């Protein structure tokens, strides 16, 4: 099961010692920040009428399902009622005697103008004190599990207003207040409209402006994924392509290493050293943007069951510096760390020739490992529908994952560090997707209605009786165990709720579509002999028998299934967990003999 490692305090109170507020900079002006946000929107958008207070819009009855969605469909985390932005249908051209009148009047023109206007939430930003709390919460809780921003050189100002507010939306998730979350959602929706309305401006910007806007968009994408509302999951999926195109325009996927030079000749606390440090930090942030995009690409492909947008090549991922170097509080400390360590080279992740990990240095950087693992998993989504190549892809992914695990758990450098990114959980979840077509299982459970469900139940039934089901459930059991080992105060990585959710889908599909007649006769010998489980070092058959001994065949519910729901409920900050719980409960709530 891997190693148990201590979990030290995350926040070092650096800014708490330096100043009362992280906004205590001479050039920070809250009103100016708010005005910057408003000015980034087209002036025509500011004069539109707001929608309902909850941000919802009426559905168009003409766009609903032919026979109406089922209860399971309505409660699925990706289900959105068919809506249009204005709440009114696009005005039809006037008809005279049942013929189209091609002469549009002023009234028709005005309705067209109104239908094309976006609805932007009005209002001003919360107080500086609120933003201060959100920003500190971001660096305390989120920076460690998604390190995009170079905290030591970040200073709130009017110039980085969009980035600052995007960070505050994430921070609002940690304040434990419904009002705080409401403010966070409001800022998130206004920021999305602001960035989309000024797309051409940001795309053509040079220097730090475009990079900061891209960072803001990536953080906003993450907020949308963690918030988990169906419309946000849809928008995140749609906006992801824009993010990829933006990064390509900035040539971030082909960034070359910039030589630092001989820092030994630069005096400590000198302006030259400080400038070199900041230049290095900006380059490092660009590299981390590319890793974050790869992570989002893999997670969205996993969530929506499609091929990734990027062509993932784990061995070609850009290499980032060690987390200690990225967190150095000043140029002097950075210089001392930099001169003691060698910068990463391009051969420290995966070897293109052998497909293995030639050394362990990349394993010391968990964010690098996070992107690498997700990219390995993304390889499988590309060839899923092509049977001849799928087997080869599956074997390749399995070999890479086993090699990674063996080196990761035996590395003395990482064995005493906390697993902030929940890498072992991610490792197990990738194996689950290798051996289970979750898209088909979800469909069989009723995600798309009764008709499509009937078509996929043949696969679900054959899967439940197969060795792949047992293999998937073994990984699901270990995901649960590793999640239960996380400290109470630790924030799980952003992929963890989805990993637990698919554990729930696996369990309910296994018991619902499985049959006692298909159960194998088991003796005391090892029935299963999966290579990755040998690496983990567990008694495979015993673990499987112990976990399935009390299940009732033909029922969607089971004790392990409800245990997964309970664990999802413990992830309070990531609201998407609640959406996953609603989906899973919808599969059993209509069971008449249960409730």
N, C-alpha and C positions, 0 to 999 in steps of 0.2 A: 504493500500500500504506500510505499514511499517513506519519507522521513518526516518526523515531527520537529518543527523548528520554532524558536521563540519569536514572539511578535512584539517588537519594541514600539515605543510611542512614535507616531508618525510626525506630528507637528513639533518643530524644534523651538517654537515661540520666538523665532528670530525677529519678526516684525513687531511682536508684542514688546520687545525690549527696546526697539529702535524708536517707535513712535506710538502715540495713543491710538491712532487710526491709520489704516493702510491708505486712506484718502488724504492724509495730511501732507499733501504736496502743494507747493506754492502755485502751481499752474492748474490745479484741479478746481473746476467750477461745475457744480451739478447742473445748474441752469444751462450752461454752455453745452454740456453733454446731452441734455434733453433736446436742446435746439439742434444739435448735430444730427441726432436721430431723426427728428422731424424733417430737417432739410434734406436728408438722404432719400426721403420719399418724394415722389412726384407731387407737386402742389395740388393737383386735382384730386389726389386720394384723400387729402385732409378734409375736404368739404363733403365727403359722403356720409350718409347716415349710418350709424352703427347697427350691427345685427343684434340678436337677442343677447341678454346679459351673460348667458352661459356659453356664448360663442357658437351655438348650434344654429342650423338653418332648417327651415321646413323642407320636407322631402317632397319630391314630385311624384304624385301617385301614378303617373304614366310610366315611370321608370322602375317600378318595383318588379319583383319576380313574378312570372306568369301566374303561379298559384300561391304566391306569398311565401316568404322565407319561414323555415321551421324555427322552433324555439332554439335548437342547437345552433343553427346558422346565425340567428340574431345575437347569440351570446358568444360567438367566436371572436377571438381577439382581433382578427383582421377584417371583420365584417363591418361595412359602412353602408348606411342607408343611402340610396341614390339621391344626391342633392345637387343643387346649383347655387352659385354664390349669392345671388340676390334674393332667393326665396320665391321668385316669380319666373314663369317660363319666359324664354326669349320671345318678344312680341312677334306675332305673325304679321305678314304683310296684309293690309286690308283687302277684303274680297267684295266684289260687287257682282250680284247675280251669279254667285258661285264661281266667278272667274277672278284670277289674281289681278289686283290693281297695281300696276307698275309705277304709279305716281305716289311716292311716299310723302305724307304730309309732315308738318312740323311736330305734331304730337307723336307720331311714330318714330321720328328721328330722335326726339328727346328720350323716349323709352329705350331706344338702342343705346344711346349715350349712357343712360343709367345702368343698363344691364352689363356694360363693359367696364364699369368702374368697380375696383376692388373695395372691399369693406375692411377698413383699418380701424382697430380699436383706438378710440381717442383717449386723451388723458395725459397726465404727466408722470414722471418717474417717482417711485417711492423715495423716502428720505435718504440722505447720505448715510445716516446711522444704519438703516436697513441694508443698503448696498454694502456697507462696510462688513456687516455680519455675514452677508452672502459670500463676499469675496474671501473672507477668512475661512469660511466653511469650505469653499472650493479648494483652497490650498491645503487645508487640514485633512479633508476626507477624500477628495477626488484626484488631486495632483499625483498622489502615489500610485493610483491604479490606472491613470491615463495621462502620463506626463508629456503634455504638448508645450506648455508655457515654461520659459526659463524664469522661474520665480525671482531669483536674486536681482535681475535687471528689469523686472516688470514694474512700471510706474503708471498708476491711473492718470489719465489726462484726456483732454478733449480730442486729441489726435487718435487715441485708440478706444474711443467711446463704444463703438460697436462690439469690439472684442471684450471690453470690460463688462458690458451688460450681458453678453452671452455667457460669460463665466458666472455672473451673478444668478442667472437662471438655474444653473446646476447647483449653486450654493443654496438656493431656496429650498431644494429638496431635503436639506439636512437640518432645517430649523425647527421641524416638528410642529409647524403651525399651518392650518389650512389657509389662513390669510397670506402667509408667506408664499405658499404654493400658488395661490391665485395671482399674486404679484408676479411670480416667476413665469407662469403661463402667459400672462398678459405681455410681459417683456419679450418672451419667446415669439409670440405671434406677431408683435410689432416689428421685431428684428427680422423675422422671415420676410415680411412685406417690405421692409426697408431695403434689405439686400436684393430682393428680386426686382424691386422698382428701380434700383440703381445698378443693375447687373452690368451694363456696358461701362459705367464709370469705374467699378471695381476691377473689371477685366482689363481695362486699359491702364489702370494705375501702375505706377512704377515704385520700386523701393519697398519700404515696409508696409505701405498702405494696403497693397493687394494681399500680401502675406497675412497681415492681421485680419483682414476681412475673410480670408480663407480659413484661418484658425477659428474665427467667430462662427463661420458656417459649419465647420466640423463639430465644434462644441454644441451648436444648435442641433445638428443631426443626432448627436449623442443624447441630448436632452429629449428629443422626439422619440428616440428608441426607448429610453428609460421611462418616459411618461406613459407610453403604451396605449394611448387612445387610438382607435382604429384610423381616424383621419390623420393622425400624426405618423403612424406606421406607413400609411399610403404616401404621405407627402415626403417622408424620409426616403422612401424607395424612389420616388420620382426625382427628387432633388439630388440624389446620389450621382446620377449621370452628369449633372452640371458641375458637381464637385470634381469629378474625374477629369472633365474637359478643362476646367479651370486650372487644375494642377498640371495638366499636359501643356497648356499654353505657357505656364510659368516654367516649364521644363524641369519640374521637380523630380520626375522619375528618372532623369538622366543627369542629376547633379554630380559634378566632379568634386573630389576632395580638394579643398584649398589648402596649400601648404601653410603651416603656421610659422615656420621659420625658427630661428634659434632664440628662444625666449630667455635663455640664460643671460643674454646681453641686455635685456630690458630690466630696469630697476623696479623693485617692488613699489607699489603705489604710484607709479608714474603714469602719466596720461597715455603714453605709448602702450604700456601693458594693459591699461584699462580698455583702450580702443581695440586691442587685439582680442581681449577676452570677450567683449561685446560682439565683435565680428564673428568669433567662433560660436557664440551663443545663437546668433541669427542663423548661421549655417546648420547648427544642430537642430534648431526648431524646424527648419525646412525638411530635414531628414525624418523627423518624427511625424511630420504631416503625412509623408508618403506611407509610413508604417500604419498610421491611423486609418488612412484611406483603404489600405489592404485589409485591415481588420474589419472595417465597416462593410467592405465588399463581400467578405466571407460571411459575416453575420447576416446580412440582408439576403444573400443567396440561401442561407440555411433557413431563415424565417419564411421566405416567400417561395422556396422550392424552385429555384431556377439556376441557370448557369451564372457564374460571376461575370461582372462586366470587364474586369481586368484579366489578363493572361498571367496567372500566378506562377511564379518560378521562385520557390523559396531560396534557392542558391544565389539568386540575383538581387535579393532584397538589399537595400542600402543599409550600411552598418552604422550604428550610432555609438556614441561614447558611453562609458560606464555611468550608472546613475549617481555615483558619488561625485564624479567630475561635473555632471550636469547640475548638481545641487550645491557646488562650492559657493559659499556666500559672498566672496569677493575675489578680485583678480589675483591677489597675493596667494590665497588658498588654492585657487584654481591652478596657478603656475606651479605651486609645490606638488600638487597631485598629478598634473600633466607631465612634469618632468620625471616622475617616478613610475609612470605607466606608459606602455606603448600604445599608440592609437590603433584602433581596430583596422584590420586589412580585409580584403574582399574574400579571402578564403577561409574565414572562420565560422561560417554558418553551415551550409551544405556544400559538399563537393559535387560539381556538375558531372564529373566522370563516374564517381562511384555511388553517388546518391546517399552518402553517409556523412556523419559529422566527424571531420578529421581531428578536431580539437575541442576543448571545452570553453574557450574564452567567451564565445557568444552566449553560452549557458549562464554566465555570470550576470548577464543583462536580461532581466526578466521581460522587459518590454520588447526586446528583440526576439526573445523566445516566443512571446505571445503572438507577434506577427508571423513568425516562422510556422508555428503550429497551425494558425488559422489558414495560412497559405497552403499548407499540406492538405488540410481538410477541403479547401476550395478546389483542389485538383480533382477531387472525386465528383464534384457537382457538374463538371464540364462533360464527362463521358458517361454519365449515368444511363442515358437512353441509347447508348451504342454498345450492344452486348459484346462484340468482338474485342473492343478496346477496353471495356469496363473491367474485365478480369485482370488485365495487365496493370491498369491504373490502381485497382484495389491492392494488388500485390506490392506495387511500388509504395503506395501510401502506408501500408502495413509495415513494410521494412523500414521506412523512414521514421515512423512513429516509435517502433521498438528500439531502434538505434538511439533515438533522442532520449527515450525514457531511461535506458540503461546507463547512458552517460550522465544524465541529469541527476539521478538519485545517488550516483556514486561520486559525484563531484564534491570534494570537501569544501570548496568555496561557497557552494550554494546550499549545502546541507544545514548550515546554521543560520540561514536567512529566512524570514517569513515569506510565504508564497502569496504576496500581495495580489498577483494576477490569477490566482487559482488555476495554475497551469496544469496540474494533475487532473482537475475536473474537466478542463478543456480537452486534454489528451483522451480521457475516457469517452467524452461526448463525440469526438471525431470518429472513434471506433464504432460507436452506436450508428452513426450515419453511414458508415461504410457497409454495414451488414443489414440495414433496414431502410426501406423506402417509406420514410415518414409521410411524404406527400400522399401516398396511396393509403396509408393507415388513417391519416386524418380524414381523407375522403370517405373511407369505409365507416368511420365513426359518425358521419353526417355533416361534415363541414360544408359540403356543396349541395345538400339536399338528398332526398331519399333515392332518386333515380341514379345519380352518380355513385351513391353509397353501395347500391346493389351490385354495380359493375365491379367495384373494387373489393368486395367481400371474399371473392375467390382468392385473391392474393393474401388478404388478411388471414384467412383460414389456413392457407398453406404456410404462411410465415409463422403463425402461432405454433404449428406442429414441427417447425424446422429447428435445426441446430443454430441457425442465425438468431432466432428468437432467444434461445438460451444464452447465446454469446452476448446479445444486446442487453439482456436483463442482468447478467453478471456485471457489465460496465455500469448499468444503472444503479445497482446495489452499491458499488464502490464510489460512485458520484455522491450518493446519499451519505455514505460514511465519511467521505472527505469533507463534505459540507458541514457535517455535524462537528468536525474538528476545528472549524474556524472559531476564533475568539469572538465573544459576544460583541465587542466594540469594533470589530473589523468590518470594513465594507467589502462585500463580495465583488469580484470583477463583473463588468457589464454583461459578460456572456453567461453568467451563472443562472439567472432566472430561466433562460431559454433551455439550458442544459437540464435543469430540473423538470421543466415542462415536458420535454421529450421523454424523460424518464416516466412521467405520468402517462403519456400516450402509449408508451411501450407496455406498461403494466395493464392498462385497461384493455388494450388490444389483445394481449396475451390471454387474459382471463375471459374476455368476452367472446373471442373467436376460437379459443382453444377448446379441446375436448379431452375428457378423461380417457377416451379410447386411443388418443394419440400419445398419451403419456408413456414414456419408455419404462421398461422394467429396469430398476436400478439396483445393483448390488453394492458391495462395499468397495469395489475397485473404482478407479477413476474413469468416469464416463467421458468427460470432456478433457481435451488436451490442446487448448488454444495457446498459440505461442506467446501472445502478449500477456496472457494470464500467468504463464510460467515466469515471465520477467517480473511480474508483480509478486509472485511467490505465495499464492493462496491455494487452498484445496478447492478446486473448481466445482467438483460435483457436490461436495458437502455444503458449500456456500449456496449453491443453487437449490439443493434439496431443503435446506433450512429455511430459505426465503419463500419457497413455493409450497411448503407442506400444508398450509392451511387455506390455500386459495380454493374458491368455488368456481368450477368451470361453467361457462355460459353466462356469467354475470360481469358487467362492466366494472363493478366495484370490488375492492379487496383491501386488506389491511395495508400492504405496501403502497397502494394507490393513494389512500388517504394520508399516509405518512408523507408522501411527496407534497400533497396539498398543504399539509401543516408546515412543512419546511419552506415552501414558497411564501407562506404567510409571515414568516419570520424576516423576510427581506422587505422591510417597511419603506426604505428610502427609494427603492426602484419601484415605481408605481406599476410598471408593466407586470410585475409579479402578481398583482391583484387581477389584472386582465387574464393572465394565464390560469389563475385559480377559477375565475368565472367560467372560462372555457371548459376546464376539466370537470367542474361541478355540474355543468349542463349535461354532461354525458351520463350522469347517474341520478340527477334530481327527479327524472320522470320514472324512476324505478319504483313501482307501486308498493312493493313489499319491503322497501328500505326506509322511506320517510313517511 
